[in-house]
Amino acid sequence: MNTLTLKERNIPLYEDFDVIVVGGGPAGCTAAISAAREGAKTLLIEATTALGGMGTNGLVPSWCPFWDGEKIIYRGLAEEVFTRAKAGIKHVKQDALSWVEIDPEHLKRVYDDLMIEYGVTVLFSTMLCATEVNENGRVEAIIVSNKAGLTAYKAKVYVDCTGDADLVAFSGGEFVKGDDVTGEMQAVTHCFILSNVDTYGYVFGPWLNPKNPDSPVHKIEASGKYHLLDKHVCAKLIGPGSVGFNAGHMNEVDNTDPYSTSKAYMTGRKIAKQYRDALAEFHPEAFGNAFLVNTATLLGVRETRRIVGDYTLTLEDYAERRNFPDEICRNSYYLDIHNPTNLPEDELARRLERLEKVQQYKRGESHGIPYRCLVPRSLENVLVAGRTISVERVVQGSIRVMPVCLAMGEAAGMAAAHALNCDNNVHKVDIDRLRRRLKEENVYIL
């Protein structure tokens, strides 16, 4: 690939903000709210036209569990978002805590309202393009693109919630990507909604999940007619006659490669249509007249980059339910890995042996996530929240889901505001003060 040297140009520079959060998914939303709540003038930059990430633009139809089997552990702002989201769905019990349905349009308004309430400035349709970094690893400014052209924004502290650690990568920060042997990443899913579903036929018909031996997905596979489909189906009734699907897999998709994702969107739309047709044929009581009303505007990307932080959370940490003196939230989700395995046999055997030692979490069990996992080792004034924090790859399969991302975001935003009193250096944040404030905001930490 050739390179083009741009002529020197002047672009507008905005210096109005203390904290800039890049990425308006669950982690980015709570990071922005938390920073603003601490008194920092905060800007949230989002590439799409709505906040919420996979719960809104991504059409994921349900929340992963918010409890450890005994109590809610994703509290604070995470619980606030969850409670407001449930209030907008009439058929959801307000005390439900596991696999609760999501109405994506209602959830968009929940996030919008929270931004307005806490005084966060939001820029939609704005894409991070580049960063300016000094020799000490301090980000001096970021460059973004939107309808105003190229503009630059300068803050004191930045929070990377892009989902792909873009800000860290563009700033020269250390990261790893995918599997350390094969480079492969977890499969992606393109979620969708079917409407005009017979609600009675769906609710009282066979459970679509492949764990059900009577699920239509087994007949669909046996038919051999729908070549793009596999047995991965999670479905939820999200509204009258409307079922949201997190279904199907696409392998070898890299969300940091625009060519790769562009091809995946096209394939994903074909997968959604095949599911509609297959379910109409093999489960006509519910889906005989179903209509494919929407496919997601975001791919369901499970992993790309992970930062190299001041600490890397390991499988042993997860297995031993470890607590940490600097933990900023708790997590109890299982190791949920959607991954093709192209490993050499000896490496596969070694990993399986490690995994066999990990006992499934019991009621009331969880592990801590240290603040150090949110801190890029080689950058001074950048924090990270979401699926790209510093963890071993197998553990990323647990911490990548929305409830824990909400919890991480609240801590990252609060820490970013606190760093304003520490020469804007996120490595120098007073952990005792941070944890005390988190507890005051009802965050669950030990």
C-alpha positions as a Markdown table, in Angstrom:
| # | Residue | x | y | z |
|---|---|---|---|---|
| 1 | Met | 0.0 | 0.0 | 0.0 |
| 2 | Asn | 1.3 | 3.4 | -1.0 |
| 3 | Thr | 1.2 | 6.4 | 1.4 |
| 4 | Leu | 0.0 | 9.9 | 0.9 |
| 5 | Thr | 1.7 | 12.9 | 2.6 |
| 6 | Leu | -1.0 | 15.5 | 3.4 |
| 7 | Lys | -0.3 | 19.1 | 3.0 |
| 8 | Glu | 0.0 | 21.0 | 6.3 |
| 9 | Arg | -3.5 | 22.1 | 7.3 |
| 10 | Asn | -5.1 | 24.0 | 10.2 |
| 11 | Ile | -8.2 | 22.4 | 11.8 |
| 12 | Pro | -10.4 | 23.7 | 14.6 |
| 13 | Leu | -9.2 | 22.9 | 18.1 |
| 14 | Tyr | -11.7 | 22.7 | 21.0 |
| 15 | Glu | -10.3 | 22.8 | 24.5 |
| 16 | Asp | -13.5 | 23.1 | 26.6 |
| 17 | Phe | -13.5 | 19.7 | 28.3 |
| 18 | Asp | -11.8 | 18.0 | 31.2 |
| 19 | Val | -12.6 | 14.5 | 30.2 |
| 20 | Ile | -13.4 | 13.0 | 26.8 |
| 21 | Val | -14.9 | 9.6 | 26.5 |
| 22 | Val | -14.7 | 8.0 | 23.1 |
| 23 | Gly | -17.4 | 5.4 | 22.4 |
| 24 | Gly | -21.0 | 5.5 | 23.6 |
| 25 | Gly | -21.7 | 1.8 | 24.4 |
| 26 | Pro | -22.6 | 0.7 | 27.9 |
| 27 | Ala | -19.1 | 1.4 | 29.3 |
| 28 | Gly | -18.8 | 4.7 | 27.6 |
| 29 | Cys | -22.2 | 5.9 | 28.8 |
| 30 | Thr | -21.5 | 5.2 | 32.4 |
| 31 | Ala | -18.0 | 6.5 | 32.1 |
| 32 | Ala | -19.3 | 9.9 | 30.8 |
| 33 | Ile | -22.0 | 10.1 | 33.5 |
| 34 | Ser | -19.7 | 9.2 | 36.3 |
| 35 | Ala | -17.0 | 11.7 | 35.2 |
| 36 | Ala | -19.7 | 14.5 | 34.9 |
| 37 | Arg | -21.1 | 13.5 | 38.3 |
| 38 | Glu | -17.7 | 14.1 | 39.8 |
| 39 | Gly | -17.7 | 17.6 | 38.5 |
| 40 | Ala | -15.6 | 17.1 | 35.3 |
| 41 | Lys | -16.8 | 18.9 | 32.1 |
| 42 | Thr | -17.3 | 15.8 | 30.0 |
| 43 | Leu | -17.7 | 15.1 | 26.3 |
| 44 | Leu | -18.9 | 11.8 | 24.9 |
| 45 | Ile | -18.1 | 11.0 | 21.3 |
| 46 | Glu | -20.1 | 8.3 | 19.5 |
| 47 | Ala | -19.6 | 7.1 | 16.0 |
| 48 | Thr | -23.2 | 6.2 | 15.4 |
| 49 | Thr | -26.5 | 8.1 | 15.9 |
| 50 | Ala | -27.5 | 6.5 | 19.2 |
| 51 | Leu | -26.0 | 5.5 | 22.6 |
| 52 | Gly | -26.0 | 2.1 | 24.0 |
| 53 | Gly | -23.9 | 0.0 | 21.7 |
| 54 | Met | -24.9 | -3.6 | 21.5 |
| 55 | Gly | -28.1 | -3.1 | 23.5 |
| 56 | Thr | -29.4 | -0.6 | 21.1 |
| 57 | Asn | -27.7 | -0.4 | 17.7 |
| 58 | Gly | -26.5 | -4.0 | 18.1 |
| 59 | Leu | -30.1 | -5.3 | 18.8 |
| 60 | Val | -28.9 | -7.8 | 21.4 |
| 61 | Pro | -32.3 | -8.9 | 22.8 |
| 62 | Ser | -31.5 | -9.5 | 26.4 |
| 63 | Trp | -29.2 | -8.5 | 29.3 |
| 64 | Cys | -26.8 | -11.1 | 30.7 |
| 65 | Pro | -27.5 | -11.8 | 34.4 |
| 66 | Phe | -27.2 | -8.9 | 36.8 |
| 67 | Trp | -26.8 | -11.1 | 39.8 |
| 68 | Asp | -24.6 | -13.9 | 41.2 |
| 69 | Gly | -27.5 | -16.1 | 42.0 |
| 70 | Glu | -28.1 | -14.4 | 45.4 |
| 71 | Lys | -27.9 | -10.6 | 44.9 |
| 72 | Ile | -27.3 | -7.9 | 42.3 |
| 73 | Ile | -23.6 | -7.4 | 41.9 |
| 74 | Tyr | -23.6 | -4.9 | 39.0 |
| 75 | Arg | -24.9 | -1.9 | 41.0 |
| 76 | Gly | -24.5 | 1.8 | 40.9 |
| 77 | Leu | -25.1 | 3.3 | 37.5 |
| 78 | Ala | -25.4 | -0.3 | 36.0 |
| 79 | Glu | -28.4 | -1.0 | 38.2 |
| 80 | Glu | -29.8 | 2.4 | 37.4 |
| 81 | Val | -29.7 | 1.8 | 33.6 |
| 82 | Phe | -31.0 | -1.8 | 34.1 |
| 83 | Thr | -34.0 | -0.6 | 36.2 |
| 84 | Arg | -34.9 | 2.2 | 33.8 |
| 85 | Ala | -34.6 | -0.2 | 30.9 |
| 86 | Lys | -37.0 | -2.8 | 32.5 |
| 87 | Ala | -39.5 | -0.1 | 33.3 |
| 88 | Gly | -40.2 | 0.4 | 29.6 |
| 89 | Ile | -41.2 | -3.2 | 28.9 |
| 90 | Lys | -44.6 | -4.1 | 30.2 |
| 91 | His | -44.3 | -7.9 | 30.1 |
| 92 | Val | -41.0 | -7.9 | 32.0 |
| 93 | Lys | -41.2 | -8.5 | 35.8 |
| 94 | Gln | -39.5 | -5.6 | 37.5 |
| 95 | Asp | -37.7 | -7.9 | 39.9 |
| 96 | Ala | -36.2 | -10.0 | 37.0 |
| 97 | Leu | -32.4 | -10.2 | 37.1 |
| 98 | Ser | -31.4 | -12.8 | 34.5 |
| 99 | Trp | -31.7 | -12.7 | 30.7 |
| 100 | Val | -34.1 | -9.8 | 30.8 |
| 101 | Glu | -35.5 | -8.6 | 27.5 |
| 102 | Ile | -34.3 | -5.3 | 25.9 |
| 103 | Asp | -36.5 | -2.9 | 24.0 |
| 104 | Pro | -33.7 | -1.1 | 22.0 |
| 105 | Glu | -35.7 | 2.1 | 21.2 |
| 106 | His | -36.6 | 2.5 | 24.9 |
| 107 | Leu | -33.0 | 1.9 | 26.0 |
| 108 | Lys | -31.8 | 4.6 | 23.6 |
| 109 | Arg | -34.0 | 7.1 | 25.4 |
| 110 | Val | -32.8 | 5.9 | 28.8 |
| 111 | Tyr | -29.2 | 6.7 | 27.9 |
| 112 | Asp | -30.2 | 10.0 | 26.3 |
| 113 | Asp | -32.1 | 11.0 | 29.4 |
| 114 | Leu | -29.1 | 10.2 | 31.7 |
| 115 | Met | -26.8 | 12.3 | 29.6 |
| 116 | Ile | -29.1 | 15.2 | 29.8 |
| 117 | Glu | -29.6 | 14.8 | 33.6 |
| 118 | Tyr | -25.9 | 14.7 | 34.3 |
| 119 | Gly | -24.9 | 17.4 | 31.9 |
| 120 | Val | -22.8 | 15.3 | 29.5 |
| 121 | Thr | -22.2 | 16.8 | 26.1 |
| 122 | Val | -22.7 | 14.2 | 23.3 |
| 123 | Leu | -21.4 | 14.2 | 19.8 |
| 124 | Phe | -23.1 | 11.7 | 17.5 |
| 125 | Ser | -21.9 | 10.6 | 14.0 |
| 126 | Thr | -18.4 | 11.4 | 15.0 |
| 127 | Met | -15.5 | 9.1 | 14.4 |
| 128 | Leu | -12.1 | 9.0 | 16.1 |
| 129 | Cys | -9.4 | 9.4 | 13.4 |
| 130 | Ala | -6.1 | 10.0 | 15.1 |
| 131 | Thr | -4.4 | 11.2 | 18.2 |
| 132 | Glu | -1.5 | 13.5 | 19.1 |
| 133 | Val | 0.8 | 12.1 | 21.7 |
| 134 | Asn | 3.9 | 13.5 | 23.4 |
| 135 | Glu | 7.1 | 11.7 | 24.2 |
| 136 | Asn | 5.9 | 10.9 | 27.7 |
| 137 | Gly | 2.9 | 8.9 | 26.5 |
| 138 | Arg | 0.5 | 11.7 | 27.2 |
| 139 | Val | -2.3 | 12.2 | 24.7 |
| 140 | Glu | -2.4 | 15.9 | 23.8 |
| 141 | Ala | -5.4 | 15.9 | 21.5 |
| 142 | Ile | -7.6 | 13.7 | 19.4 |
| 143 | Ile | -8.7 | 14.3 | 15.9 |
| 144 | Val | -12.3 | 13.3 | 14.8 |
| 145 | Ser | -14.3 | 13.4 | 11.7 |
| 146 | Asn | -18.0 | 14.4 | 11.2 |
| 147 | Lys | -20.1 | 16.7 | 9.1 |
| 148 | Ala | -17.9 | 19.6 | 10.2 |
| 149 | Gly | -14.9 | 17.9 | 8.6 |
| 150 | Leu | -11.8 | 17.2 | 10.7 |
| 151 | Thr | -11.7 | 18.8 | 14.2 |
| 152 | Ala | -9.5 | 18.4 | 17.1 |
| 153 | Tyr | -10.4 | 18.1 | 20.8 |
| 154 | Lys | -8.1 | 18.6 | 23.7 |
| 155 | Ala | -8.9 | 17.2 | 27.2 |
| 156 | Lys | -6.9 | 16.5 | 30.3 |
| 157 | Val | -7.9 | 12.8 | 30.6 |
| 158 | Tyr | -9.4 | 10.5 | 28.0 |
| 159 | Val | -11.4 | 7.3 | 28.4 |
| 160 | Asp | -11.3 | 4.7 | 25.6 |
| 161 | Cys | -14.6 | 2.9 | 25.4 |
| 162 | Thr | -14.4 | 2.2 | 21.6 |
| 163 | Gly | -14.7 | -1.6 | 22.1 |
| 164 | Asp | -11.6 | -2.1 | 20.0 |
| 165 | Ala | -9.1 | 0.1 | 22.0 |
| 166 | Asp | -8.8 | 2.4 | 19.0 |
| 167 | Leu | -7.7 | 5.4 | 21.1 |
| 168 | Val | -5.0 | 3.3 | 22.7 |
| 169 | Ala | -3.8 | 1.8 | 19.5 |
| 170 | Phe | -3.8 | 5.1 | 17.6 |
| 171 | Ser | -1.7 | 6.6 | 20.5 |
| 172 | Gly | 0.9 | 3.9 | 20.3 |
| 173 | Gly | -0.2 | 2.1 | 23.4 |
| 174 | Glu | 0.5 | -1.6 | 23.9 |
| 175 | Phe | -2.1 | -4.1 | 23.0 |
| 176 | Val | -2.6 | -7.7 | 22.0 |
| 177 | Lys | -5.2 | -9.0 | 19.6 |
| 178 | Gly | -7.1 | -12.3 | 19.4 |
| 179 | Asp | -5.4 | -15.6 | 20.2 |
| 180 | Asp | -1.7 | -15.4 | 20.9 |
| 181 | Val | -1.0 | -18.5 | 18.8 |
| 182 | Thr | -3.4 | -18.4 | 15.9 |
| 183 | Gly | -4.5 | -14.7 | 16.0 |
| 184 | Glu | -8.1 | -15.8 | 15.5 |
| 185 | Met | -10.9 | -14.0 | 17.3 |
| 186 | Gln | -14.2 | -15.0 | 18.6 |
| 187 | Ala | -17.0 | -15.3 | 16.0 |
| 188 | Val | -19.3 | -12.3 | 15.5 |
| 189 | Thr | -23.1 | -12.3 | 15.3 |
| 190 | His | -25.4 | -10.0 | 13.4 |
| 191 | Cys | -28.6 | -9.6 | 15.5 |
| 192 | Phe | -32.0 | -9.0 | 14.0 |
| 193 | Ile | -35.7 | -8.6 | 14.8 |
| 194 | Leu | -38.6 | -10.6 | 13.4 |
| 195 | Ser | -42.0 | -9.0 | 13.7 |
| 196 | Asn | -45.6 | -10.2 | 13.0 |
| 197 | Val | -44.7 | -13.3 | 15.1 |
| 198 | Asp | -47.6 | -15.2 | 16.6 |
| 199 | Thr | -47.0 | -14.5 | 20.3 |
| 200 | Tyr | -49.0 | -17.4 | 21.6 |
| 201 | Gly | -47.2 | -19.8 | 19.2 |
| 202 | Tyr | -43.8 | -18.4 | 20.2 |
| 203 | Val | -44.4 | -18.4 | 24.0 |
| 204 | Phe | -46.0 | -21.8 | 24.2 |
| 205 | Gly | -44.0 | -23.4 | 21.4 |
| 206 | Pro | -40.7 | -25.1 | 21.6 |
| 207 | Trp | -37.7 | -23.3 | 23.2 |
| 208 | Leu | -35.5 | -22.3 | 20.2 |
| 209 | Asn | -32.3 | -22.7 | 22.1 |
| 210 | Pro | -30.2 | -25.6 | 20.8 |
| 211 | Lys | -30.0 | -27.1 | 24.3 |
| 212 | Asn | -33.6 | -28.1 | 23.7 |
| 213 | Pro | -33.6 | -31.4 | 21.8 |
| 214 | Asp | -37.0 | -30.4 | 20.3 |
| 215 | Ser | -35.8 | -27.1 | 19.1 |
| 216 | Pro | -36.6 | -26.4 | 15.4 |
| 217 | Val | -32.9 | -25.5 | 14.9 |
| 218 | His | -32.1 | -29.2 | 14.8 |
| 219 | Lys | -34.5 | -29.8 | 12.0 |
| 220 | Ile | -33.3 | -26.8 | 10.2 |
| 221 | Glu | -29.7 | -28.1 | 10.3 |
| 222 | Ala | -30.8 | -31.6 | 9.2 |
| 223 | Ser | -32.6 | -30.2 | 6.2 |
| 224 | Gly | -29.4 | -28.9 | 4.7 |
| 225 | Lys | -31.3 | -26.1 | 3.0 |
| 226 | Tyr | -30.0 | -23.1 | 4.9 |
| 227 | His | -26.3 | -23.2 | 4.5 |
| 228 | Leu | -25.4 | -20.0 | 6.3 |
| 229 | Leu | -27.1 | -21.1 | 9.6 |
| 230 | Asp | -25.7 | -22.8 | 12.7 |
| 231 | Lys | -27.3 | -23.8 | 15.9 |
| 232 | His | -26.5 | -20.7 | 17.9 |
| 233 | Val | -29.9 | -19.2 | 18.6 |
| 234 | Cys | -30.8 | -16.9 | 21.5 |
| 235 | Ala | -34.3 | -15.3 | 21.1 |
| 236 | Lys | -36.4 | -13.1 | 23.3 |
| 237 | Leu | -39.9 | -11.5 | 23.0 |
| 238 | Ile | -39.0 | -7.9 | 23.1 |
| 239 | Gly | -42.5 | -6.5 | 22.3 |
| 240 | Pro | -45.9 | -7.4 | 20.9 |
| 241 | Gly | -45.3 | -9.8 | 18.1 |
| 242 | Ser | -41.6 | -9.0 | 17.9 |
| 243 | Val | -38.8 | -11.4 | 18.7 |
| 244 | Gly | -35.2 | -10.3 | 18.9 |
| 245 | Phe | -32.5 | -12.8 | 17.8 |
| 246 | Asn | -28.9 | -13.1 | 18.8 |
| 247 | Ala | -28.3 | -16.0 | 16.3 |
| 248 | Gly | -25.7 | -17.3 | 14.0 |
| 249 | His | -21.9 | -17.0 | 13.8 |
| 250 | Met | -19.5 | -15.6 | 11.3 |
| 251 | Asn | -15.8 | -16.5 | 11.7 |
| 252 | Glu | -12.7 | -14.7 | 10.5 |
| 253 | Val | -14.2 | -11.2 | 11.0 |
| 254 | Asp | -11.9 | -8.5 | 12.2 |
| 255 | Asn | -13.7 | -5.4 | 13.5 |
| 256 | Thr | -10.5 | -3.3 | 13.1 |
| 257 | Asp | -10.5 | -4.1 | 9.3 |
| 258 | Pro | -13.2 | -2.1 | 7.5 |
| 259 | Tyr | -13.1 | -4.5 | 4.5 |
| 260 | Ser | -13.7 | -7.4 | 6.8 |
| 261 | Thr | -16.7 | -5.8 | 8.6 |
| 262 | Ser | -18.2 | -4.5 | 5.4 |
| 263 | Lys | -18.3 | -8.1 | 4.0 |
| 264 | Ala | -19.7 | -9.4 | 7.3 |
| 265 | Tyr | -22.6 | -6.9 | 7.3 |
| 266 | Met | -23.7 | -8.3 | 3.9 |
| 267 | Thr | -23.4 | -11.8 | 5.0 |
| 268 | Gly | -25.2 | -11.1 | 8.3 |
| 269 | Arg | -28.2 | -9.7 | 6.5 |
| 270 | Lys | -28.4 | -12.9 | 4.4 |
| 271 | Ile | -28.2 | -15.0 | 7.6 |
| 272 | Ala | -31.1 | -13.0 | 9.1 |
| 273 | Lys | -33.2 | -13.7 | 6.0 |
| 274 | Gln | -32.4 | -17.4 | 6.1 |
| 275 | Tyr | -33.4 | -17.6 | 9.8 |
| 276 | Arg | -36.8 | -16.0 | 8.9 |
| 277 | Asp | -37.4 | -18.4 | 6.1 |
| 278 | Ala | -36.2 | -21.4 | 8.0 |
| 279 | Leu | -38.3 | -20.6 | 11.1 |
| 280 | Ala | -41.3 | -20.0 | 8.9 |
| 281 | Glu | -40.9 | -23.5 | 7.5 |
| 282 | Phe | -40.0 | -25.4 | 10.6 |
| 283 | His | -41.9 | -23.4 | 13.2 |
| 284 | Pro | -44.9 | -22.0 | 11.3 |
| 285 | Glu | -47.1 | -21.8 | 14.4 |
| 286 | Ala | -45.0 | -18.8 | 15.6 |
| 287 | Phe | -43.1 | -17.7 | 12.5 |
| 288 | Gly | -45.3 | -18.6 | 9.5 |
| 289 | Asn | -46.1 | -15.0 | 8.8 |
| 290 | Ala | -43.0 | -13.4 | 10.4 |
| 291 | Phe | -41.4 | -10.4 | 8.8 |
| 292 | Leu | -37.7 | -9.5 | 9.0 |
| 293 | Val | -38.2 | -5.9 | 10.2 |
| 294 | Asn | -34.6 | -4.9 | 11.2 |
| 295 | Thr | -31.0 | -6.0 | 11.2 |
| 296 | Ala | -28.5 | -4.4 | 13.5 |
| 297 | Thr | -26.4 | -1.4 | 12.5 |
| 298 | Leu | -23.6 | -2.8 | 14.7 |
| 299 | Leu | -22.0 | -6.2 | 14.4 |
| 300 | Gly | -22.0 | -8.3 | 17.5 |
| 301 | Val | -18.2 | -8.2 | 17.9 |
| 302 | Arg | -16.9 | -10.2 | 20.8 |
| 303 | Glu | -13.3 | -9.4 | 20.7 |
| 304 | Thr | -10.5 | -7.6 | 18.9 |
| 305 | Arg | -7.7 | -5.8 | 20.8 |
| 306 | Arg | -7.0 | -6.0 | 24.5 |
| 307 | Ile | -4.7 | -3.4 | 26.1 |
| 308 | Val | -1.6 | -4.3 | 28.1 |
| 309 | Gly | -2.3 | -2.7 | 31.4 |
| 310 | Asp | -0.7 | -2.3 | 34.7 |
| 311 | Tyr | -2.1 | -5.7 | 35.6 |
| 312 | Thr | -3.5 | -8.5 | 33.5 |
| 313 | Leu | -6.4 | -10.5 | 35.0 |
| 314 | Thr | -5.6 | -14.2 | 34.6 |
| 315 | Leu | -7.6 | -17.4 | 34.4 |
| 316 | Glu | -6.2 | -18.3 | 37.8 |
| 317 | Asp | -7.6 | -15.0 | 39.2 |
| 318 | Tyr | -11.0 | -16.0 | 37.8 |
| 319 | Ala | -10.8 | -19.6 | 38.9 |
| 320 | Glu | -9.9 | -18.6 | 42.5 |
| 321 | Arg | -12.5 | -15.9 | 42.8 |
| 322 | Arg | -9.8 | -13.5 | 43.8 |
| 323 | Asn | -10.3 | -10.2 | 45.5 |
| 324 | Phe | -8.0 | -7.2 | 44.9 |
| 325 | Pro | -7.1 | -4.2 | 47.1 |
| 326 | Asp | -7.8 | -2.0 | 44.0 |
| 327 | Glu | -10.9 | -3.7 | 42.7 |
| 328 | Ile | -13.4 | -1.3 | 41.2 |
| 329 | Cys | -16.3 | -3.8 | 40.5 |
| 330 | Arg | -17.2 | -7.5 | 40.7 |
| 331 | Asn | -18.0 | -10.0 | 38.0 |
| 332 | Ser | -19.7 | -13.4 | 38.0 |
| 333 | Tyr | -20.4 | -14.1 | 34.4 |
| 334 | Tyr | -19.2 | -17.5 | 33.0 |
| 335 | Leu | -16.4 | -18.0 | 30.4 |
| 336 | Asp | -18.6 | -17.5 | 27.3 |
| 337 | Ile | -16.3 | -18.1 | 24.4 |
| 338 | His | -17.6 | -18.3 | 20.8 |
| 339 | Asn | -14.5 | -19.4 | 19.1 |
| 340 | Pro | -13.3 | -21.7 | 16.2 |
| 341 | Thr | -10.4 | -23.8 | 17.4 |
| 342 | Asn | -7.6 | -24.1 | 15.0 |
| 343 | Leu | -4.9 | -24.8 | 17.6 |
| 344 | Pro | -2.2 | -27.4 | 17.4 |
| 345 | Glu | -3.3 | -30.5 | 19.3 |
| 346 | Asp | -0.7 | -30.0 | 22.1 |
| 347 | Glu | -1.7 | -26.4 | 22.7 |
| 348 | Leu | -5.4 | -27.3 | 22.6 |
| 349 | Ala | -4.8 | -30.1 | 25.2 |
| 350 | Arg | -2.9 | -27.7 | 27.4 |
| 351 | Arg | -5.7 | -25.1 | 27.4 |
| 352 | Leu | -8.4 | -27.7 | 28.0 |
| 353 | Glu | -6.4 | -28.9 | 31.0 |
| 354 | Arg | -6.4 | -25.4 | 32.4 |
| 355 | Leu | -10.1 | -24.9 | 31.8 |
| 356 | Glu | -11.0 | -28.2 | 33.4 |
| 357 | Lys | -9.6 | -26.9 | 36.7 |
| 358 | Val | -12.1 | -24.0 | 36.6 |
| 359 | Gln | -15.2 | -24.9 | 38.6 |
| 360 | Gln | -18.4 | -23.1 | 37.6 |
| 361 | Tyr | -19.3 | -20.3 | 39.9 |
| 362 | Lys | -21.8 | -21.2 | 42.6 |
| 363 | Arg | -24.5 | -18.9 | 44.0 |
| 364 | Gly | -23.0 | -15.9 | 45.7 |
| 365 | Glu | -19.5 | -16.2 | 44.0 |
| 366 | Ser | -17.8 | -13.5 | 42.0 |
| 367 | His | -14.3 | -12.1 | 41.4 |
| 368 | Gly | -12.9 | -8.6 | 41.5 |
| 369 | Ile | -11.6 | -6.5 | 38.6 |
| 370 | Pro | -8.6 | -4.4 | 39.6 |
| 371 | Tyr | -8.3 | -0.7 | 38.6 |
| 372 | Arg | -4.9 | -1.6 | 37.2 |
| 373 | Cys | -6.6 | -3.6 | 34.4 |
| 374 | Leu | -8.2 | -0.3 | 33.1 |
| 375 | Val | -4.9 | 1.5 | 33.0 |
| 376 | Pro | -2.8 | 1.3 | 29.8 |
| 377 | Arg | 0.8 | 0.6 | 30.9 |
| 378 | Ser | 2.4 | 2.9 | 28.3 |
| 379 | Leu | 0.0 | 5.9 | 28.4 |
| 380 | Glu | -0.3 | 8.6 | 31.1 |
| 381 | Asn | -3.7 | 10.1 | 30.8 |
| 382 | Val | -5.9 | 7.4 | 29.2 |
| 383 | Leu | -8.2 | 4.9 | 30.8 |
| 384 | Val | -10.0 | 2.0 | 29.2 |
| 385 | Ala | -13.3 | 0.4 | 30.0 |
| 386 | Gly | -15.3 | -2.4 | 28.3 |
| 387 | Arg | -14.2 | -5.6 | 26.5 |
| 388 | Thr | -10.7 | -4.3 | 25.8 |
| 389 | Ile | -9.3 | -4.1 | 29.3 |
| 390 | Ser | -6.2 | -5.9 | 30.3 |
| 391 | Val | -7.2 | -9.6 | 30.8 |
| 392 | Glu | -6.1 | -13.0 | 29.6 |
| 393 | Arg | -8.0 | -13.9 | 26.5 |
| 394 | Val | -10.0 | -16.7 | 28.0 |
| 395 | Val | -11.2 | -14.3 | 30.8 |
| 396 | Gln | -12.2 | -11.8 | 28.1 |
| 397 | Gly | -15.0 | -14.2 | 27.3 |
| 398 | Ser | -16.5 | -13.3 | 30.7 |
| 399 | Ile | -15.9 | -9.6 | 31.1 |
| 400 | Arg | -17.0 | -8.6 | 27.6 |
| 401 | Val | -20.8 | -8.5 | 28.3 |
| 402 | Met | -22.9 | -5.4 | 29.0 |
| 403 | Pro | -23.6 | -5.6 | 32.8 |
| 404 | Val | -19.9 | -5.7 | 33.7 |
| 405 | Cys | -19.1 | -3.1 | 31.0 |
| 406 | Leu | -21.5 | -0.7 | 32.7 |
| 407 | Ala | -19.8 | -1.3 | 36.0 |
| 408 | Met | -16.3 | -0.8 | 34.6 |
| 409 | Gly | -17.4 | 2.4 | 32.9 |
| 410 | Glu | -18.6 | 4.0 | 36.1 |
| 411 | Ala | -15.2 | 3.3 | 37.7 |
| 412 | Ala | -13.2 | 4.6 | 34.7 |
| 413 | Gly | -15.2 | 7.8 | 34.5 |
| 414 | Met | -14.9 | 8.5 | 38.2 |
| 415 | Ala | -11.1 | 7.7 | 38.1 |
| 416 | Ala | -10.7 | 10.1 | 35.1 |
| 417 | Ala | -12.3 | 12.9 | 37.1 |
| 418 | His | -10.1 | 12.1 | 40.1 |
| 419 | Ala | -7.0 | 12.1 | 37.9 |
| 420 | Leu | -7.5 | 15.8 | 37.3 |
| 421 | Asn | -6.1 | 16.3 | 40.8 |
| 422 | Cys | -3.1 | 14.1 | 40.1 |
| 423 | Asp | -1.5 | 16.0 | 37.2 |
| 424 | Asn | -3.9 | 14.2 | 34.9 |
| 425 | Asn | -2.0 | 11.0 | 35.4 |
| 426 | Val | -4.3 | 8.0 | 35.7 |
| 427 | His | -1.5 | 5.9 | 37.3 |
| 428 | Lys | -1.5 | 8.2 | 40.3 |
| 429 | Val | -5.2 | 8.1 | 41.2 |
| 430 | Asp | -5.8 | 7.7 | 44.9 |
| 431 | Ile | -7.3 | 4.2 | 45.0 |
| 432 | Asp | -8.7 | 4.5 | 48.5 |
| 433 | Arg | -10.6 | 7.6 | 47.6 |
| 434 | Leu | -11.8 | 6.1 | 44.3 |
| 435 | Arg | -13.1 | 3.0 | 46.1 |
| 436 | Arg | -14.7 | 5.0 | 48.9 |
| 437 | Arg | -16.6 | 7.2 | 46.3 |
| 438 | Leu | -17.7 | 4.1 | 44.4 |
| 439 | Lys | -19.1 | 2.6 | 47.5 |
| 440 | Glu | -20.9 | 5.8 | 48.2 |
| 441 | Glu | -22.6 | 5.5 | 44.8 |
| 442 | Asn | -23.7 | 1.9 | 45.7 |
| 443 | Val | -21.1 | 0.1 | 43.6 |
| 444 | Tyr | -20.5 | -3.5 | 44.9 |
| 445 | Ile | -16.9 | -4.1 | 45.8 |
| 446 | Leu | -15.3 | -5.9 | 48.7 |
